[in-house]
Amino acid sequence: MARRLPRPHRDDVRIAVAGLLGGLLLWSLGLDTRTAAVTVVPWAGRWPVLLPLAVTAGCELLRRVRPRTGLLVGTAAVAADSATQGNLATLLMFTDLVYAAVLYSPPASARRVLWITGLLTVAGTLVPLAVWRTPQALLIGVVTGIVAFGPAATGWIVRDHRETAEAARLRAEQTALLAEMDRTQAVAAERARMARELHDMVANHLSAIAIHATAALSIDDPGTTRQALDVIRENSVEGLAEMRRLIGILRGGGADRAPAAIPTLDGLGALADGARANGLDVTLAARHGKVPAPVELAAYRIVQESLTNALKHAPPGRVHVLVDERDGALHIRVTSPYGERNAPRAPGSGSGLVGMRERTALLGGTFAAGPEASPHGTAWTVRAALPLSEAPGAREAGGEPA
């Protein structure tokens, strides 16, 4: 099936109609470009002028949809017009066809039209001058340049400006897209960091509350119940204080609501004491020097979450915590009893291990957690190695919410 010719642009229709009507007006007024004495077919009168005029006007309908075809047919029409008394509208419409062929054709065709019109202009200047050897011969090259090369050069300049503007627009869109992607990634990273902080700061207290509440409900002993309630009250107050500080930071509080100090490795002893108060048998060994703040916070949170998991899931037994600095890294190992139990002492969401793994990955370290054989039977072991040098994600991993 033959392909249908695309409909011409409405502006091209206006140009064609205006060119045709203008040419008819010039023809009716007798304003020709040449006298009858110099025409090739003087016997034909003024009527042959109308055929090239109509054909060129028809070519204007193709200036966008088929620019190369319009230029080829228009060139033949102008050649035919040169054999008649001529019409200025035909010549002007031809210059527009040259301009449109450079502007709307594929890049290779546009360059070809520019080169051909340039060579015709040079040839139209040099050849008549060499043959006739009179200054008036230069007028042929001038007319050729005005009719052919001038419109082609103008079309090339406009085309170049349009392509530059389009490239700038695409770069702006790409920049905006990259900025939106960066913003989305930053928001996602901040949300993940806040989720880790919220989990690490509050989960320990809530786990202790759940465990001791269960003990208070299941053991009918006033002393045990009172002791459990004391632990519940202490953890609820501390957890509430942590939540208030976190909410204050998220709301951008001023100096009267300054964020709490970042936990350090010096607080591991207090962390172990709190775990012991909640019923864990914890031993702590820490050997380290001065540690960068991001590594220090990550190590503290990993130990804190490991103790929370032991409190919730481990059967009775001793929990060993070892923090050791060696080989350019801070090594953390937390072992707790591993075995069958009817149910965890408090429900878990599984996000604790995810948070520890994320913290370690942001610092460029290694993390592993799972059951391992030990002299006292199978133990659940959490291992992390945090490089002491600054890692690409150290700021995100170590900073408190801001």
C-alpha positions in Angstrom: 0.0 0.0 0.0 1.4 3.4 -0.9 2.3 5.7 1.9 0.1 8.7 2.3 1.8 12.1 2.1 1.6 13.9 5.5 -0.6 16.8 5.7 1.2 20.1 5.2 1.6 22.5 8.1 -1.0 25.2 8.3 1.7 27.9 8.2 3.1 26.3 5.0 -0.4 26.6 3.5 -0.6 30.2 4.4 2.9 30.8 2.9 1.8 29.0 -0.3 -1.4 31.0 -0.7 0.3 34.3 0.1 3.0 33.6 -2.5 0.5 32.6 -5.1 -1.7 35.6 -4.6 1.3 37.9 -4.4 2.6 36.5 -7.7 -0.8 36.9 -9.4 -1.0 40.5 -8.2 2.5 41.2 -9.6 1.5 39.5 -12.9 -1.7 41.4 -13.2 0.1 44.7 -12.7 2.7 43.7 -15.3 5.6 43.8 -12.8 7.9 41.2 -14.4 11.6 40.6 -13.6 12.6 40.6 -17.3 11.4 42.3 -20.4 10.0 40.4 -23.3 13.1 41.3 -25.3 15.3 39.1 -23.2 13.1 36.1 -22.7 13.7 32.8 -24.4 10.1 32.4 -25.6 9.0 36.0 -26.3 6.3 34.6 -28.6 4.4 33.0 -25.7 3.5 36.3 -24.0 3.1 36.7 -20.3 1.0 33.6 -19.6 4.0 31.1 -19.2 5.0 33.0 -16.1 2.0 31.5 -14.2 3.1 27.9 -14.5 6.4 28.2 -12.5 4.5 30.4 -10.1 1.9 27.8 -9.4 4.4 24.9 -9.2 6.6 26.9 -6.7 3.6 27.7 -4.6 2.7 24.0 -4.6 6.2 23.2 -3.4 5.7 25.5 -0.4 3.2 23.0 0.9 6.1 20.5 1.1 8.6 22.7 2.8 8.3 20.8 6.2 6.9 17.4 5.2 9.1 16.8 2.1 11.7 19.6 2.1 14.1 17.9 -0.4 11.4 17.0 -2.8 10.1 20.6 -2.6 13.5 22.0 -3.3 14.1 19.8 -6.3 10.8 20.6 -7.9 11.1 24.2 -7.0 14.6 24.3 -8.7 13.0 23.0 -11.9 10.3 25.6 -11.6 12.8 28.5 -11.2 14.7 27.2 -14.2 11.5 27.3 -16.2 10.8 30.7 -14.8 14.1 32.0 -16.1 12.9 31.2 -19.7 9.9 33.5 -19.2 9.5 37.2 -18.3 9.8 36.0 -14.7 7.9 36.7 -11.5 9.5 38.0 -8.3 7.1 35.9 -6.1 8.4 32.7 -7.7 12.0 33.8 -6.9 11.2 34.7 -3.3 9.3 31.4 -2.8 12.3 29.5 -4.1 14.6 31.2 -1.6 12.2 30.0 1.1 12.4 26.5 -0.3 16.2 26.6 0.0 16.0 27.9 3.6 13.4 25.2 4.5 15.5 22.4 2.9 18.5 23.3 5.2 16.3 23.8 8.2 14.0 20.7 8.1 16.0 18.1 6.1 18.2 15.5 7.8 21.7 16.8 8.8 23.5 15.2 5.9 21.1 16.6 3.3 21.2 20.1 5.0 25.0 20.1 4.8 24.8 19.0 1.1 22.5 21.8 0.2 24.7 24.3 1.9 27.8 23.1 0.1 26.1 23.0 -3.3 24.7 26.5 -3.0 28.1 27.7 -1.9 29.8 26.1 -4.9 27.2 27.5 -7.2 27.8 31.0 -5.8 31.5 30.7 -6.3 31.1 29.3 -9.8 28.6 32.0 -10.7 31.1 34.6 -9.7 34.3 33.2 -11.2 33.1 31.6 -14.5 31.3 34.7 -15.9 34.1 36.9 -14.8 36.6 34.7 -16.6 34.5 34.4 -19.8 33.3 38.0 -20.1 36.1 39.8 -18.2 33.8 42.6 -17.2 32.9 43.8 -13.7 29.2 43.4 -14.5 29.8 39.7 -14.6 30.1 39.7 -10.8 26.4 40.5 -10.6 25.6 36.9 -11.6 27.5 35.6 -8.5 25.9 38.2 -6.3 22.4 37.2 -7.5 23.2 33.5 -7.1 24.4 34.1 -3.5 21.3 36.1 -2.6 18.9 33.6 -4.1 20.7 30.3 -3.1 23.6 30.6 -0.7 22.1 33.3 1.5 18.9 31.4 2.4 20.9 28.2 2.9 23.3 29.9 5.3 20.4 31.5 7.1 18.7 28.1 7.5 21.9 26.6 8.8 22.4 29.3 11.4 18.8 28.9 12.5 19.1 25.1 12.6 22.3 25.4 14.7 20.6 27.7 17.1 17.6 25.4 17.4 19.9 22.4 18.0 21.9 24.3 20.6 18.6 25.3 22.4 17.3 21.7 22.2 20.6 20.4 23.6 20.4 23.0 26.4 16.9 21.9 27.2 17.8 18.3 27.3 20.7 19.0 29.6 18.4 21.0 31.8 15.9 18.1 31.9 18.7 15.7 32.6 20.1 17.9 35.4 16.6 18.2 36.9 16.2 14.4 36.6 19.5 13.7 38.3 18.7 16.3 41.0 15.3 14.5 41.6 17.1 11.2 41.7 19.6 12.6 44.2 16.8 14.0 46.3 14.9 10.8 46.3 18.0 8.8 47.2 18.9 11.3 49.9 15.3 11.0 51.3 15.5 7.2 51.2 18.9 7.2 52.9 17.7 9.6 55.6 14.6 7.5 56.2 16.7 4.4 56.5 19.1 6.1 58.9 16.2 7.4 61.0 14.6 3.9 61.0 17.9 2.5 62.3 18.3 5.2 65.0 14.7 4.8 66.1 15.0 1.0 66.3 18.3 1.0 68.1 17.3 3.8 70.6 13.9 2.4 71.6 13.8 -1.3 70.8 16.0 -2.2 73.8 13.7 -0.4 76.3 10.5 -1.8 74.7 11.9 -5.3 74.7 12.8 -5.1 78.4 9.3 -3.7 79.1 7.7 -6.6 77.3 9.8 -9.2 79.0 9.3 -8.0 82.5 5.6 -7.4 81.9 5.3 -11.0 80.8 7.1 -12.0 84.0 4.9 -9.8 86.2 1.8 -11.4 84.7 3.0 -15.0 84.8 4.6 -15.2 88.3 2.3 -14.7 91.2 4.8 -13.3 93.6 4.5 -9.7 95.0 8.3 -9.2 95.2 8.9 -10.4 91.7 6.0 -8.3 90.4 7.3 -5.2 92.1 10.8 -5.8 90.8 9.5 -6.2 87.3 7.4 -3.1 87.6 10.5 -1.1 88.7 12.4 -2.3 85.6 9.3 -1.5 83.4 9.1 2.0 84.8 12.8 2.7 84.4 12.9 1.5 80.8 9.7 3.3 79.9 11.0 6.6 81.3 14.3 6.2 79.4 12.6 5.1 76.2 10.2 8.1 76.5 13.2 10.4 76.9 14.9 8.9 73.9 11.7 9.4 71.8 11.3 13.0 72.9 14.9 13.8 72.0 14.4 12.1 68.6 11.2 14.0 67.9 12.8 17.2 68.9 15.6 16.6 66.5 13.2 15.8 63.7 11.3 19.0 64.3 14.5 21.0 64.2 14.4 22.2 67.8 16.7 25.1 68.8 19.2 25.4 71.5 16.7 24.5 74.2 16.2 21.2 72.5 19.7 20.2 71.6 20.3 16.6 70.5 21.7 14.1 73.0 25.4 13.3 72.9 26.3 10.6 70.4 26.8 7.3 72.2 30.5 6.2 72.5 32.4 3.1 73.3 32.8 4.4 76.8 29.1 3.8 77.3 29.4 0.0 76.6 29.8 -0.6 80.3 26.6 1.2 81.2 24.9 -0.7 78.3 26.1 -4.0 79.7 24.9 -3.0 83.2 21.5 -2.2 81.8 21.3 -5.6 80.1 22.3 -7.3 83.4 19.5 -5.4 85.1 17.1 -6.8 82.5 18.2 -10.3 83.3 21.1 -11.1 81.0 24.4 -12.6 82.2 26.8 -10.4 80.2 30.6 -10.3 80.2 32.3 -7.3 78.4 35.8 -7.0 77.1 36.8 -3.9 75.2 40.3 -3.1 74.0 40.6 -0.1 71.7 42.2 3.3 71.4 40.7 6.5 69.9 38.1 5.5 67.3 36.5 7.8 64.7 33.0 8.9 65.7 31.1 7.1 62.9 32.8 3.8 63.7 32.2 4.4 67.4 28.5 5.0 67.0 28.1 2.0 64.7 29.9 -0.3 67.1 27.8 0.9 70.0 24.6 0.3 68.1 25.7 -3.1 66.9 26.5 -4.2 70.5 23.2 -2.6 71.7 21.1 -4.5 69.1 23.0 -7.7 69.8 22.2 -7.5 73.5 18.6 -6.7 72.7 18.3 -9.7 70.4 19.9 -11.9 73.1 17.4 -10.6 75.6 14.5 -11.4 73.3 15.6 -14.7 71.8 18.5 -16.4 73.6 17.9 -19.2 76.1 19.4 -18.8 79.6 23.2 -18.6 79.5 26.1 -16.2 79.4 26.5 -13.5 76.7 30.0 -12.6 75.8 30.8 -9.1 74.2 34.3 -8.5 72.7 35.3 -5.2 71.1 38.9 -5.4 69.9 41.0 -3.0 67.8 43.5 -4.7 65.5 44.7 -4.7 61.9 43.3 -1.2 61.2 39.7 -2.2 62.1 37.5 -2.4 65.1 36.3 -6.0 65.5 33.1 -6.8 67.4 32.0 -10.2 68.5 28.9 -10.9 70.5 28.0 -14.6 71.4 24.9 -15.7 73.1 23.4 -19.2 73.8 21.6 -20.7 70.9 19.0 -23.4 71.2 15.4 -24.3 71.1 12.9 -22.3 73.1 9.1 -22.3 73.1 8.8 -18.7 71.9 10.8 -15.6 72.0 10.5 -13.5 75.2 9.4 -10.6 73.1 8.4 -10.4 69.4 10.9 -9.3 66.8 10.6 -7.7 63.4 13.8 -8.9 61.9 14.9 -5.3 61.2 17.7 -5.4 63.8 20.0 -7.6 61.7 19.2 -5.5 58.7 20.1 -2.3 60.5 23.4 -3.8 61.7 24.3 -5.0 58.3 23.5 -1.6 56.8 25.6 0.2 59.3 28.5 -2.0 58.6 28.1 -1.7 54.8 28.0 2.1 55.0 31.4 2.0 56.7 32.9 -0.4 54.2 33.1 -3.2 56.7 32.0 -6.8 57.0 29.2 -8.3 58.9 28.0 -11.9 59.7 25.5 -13.4 62.1 24.5 -17.0 62.7 25.0 -20.1 64.7 28.5 -21.3 65.3 30.1 -24.2 67.2 31.7 -23.2 70.5 33.3 -25.0 73.5 30.0 -24.7 75.4 27.8 -25.8 72.5 26.2 -24.0 69.7 26.2 -20.2 70.1 24.6 -17.4 68.1 27.5 -15.2 67.1 27.4 -11.7 65.6 30.6 -10.5 64.0 31.4 -7.1 62.5 34.7 -5.6 61.3 34.6 -1.8 60.9 37.5 -0.1 59.2 39.0 2.8 61.2 39.7 4.8 58.0 37.0 7.1 56.7 34.7 5.2 54.4 32.5 6.8 51.7 29.3 6.3 53.7 30.8 7.1 57.1 28.9 10.3 57.5 25.6 8.8 56.8 26.3 5.8 59.0 27.7 7.7 62.0 25.8 11.0 62.2 22.9 11.5 64.5 19.7 12.7 62.9 19.8 16.4 62.0 
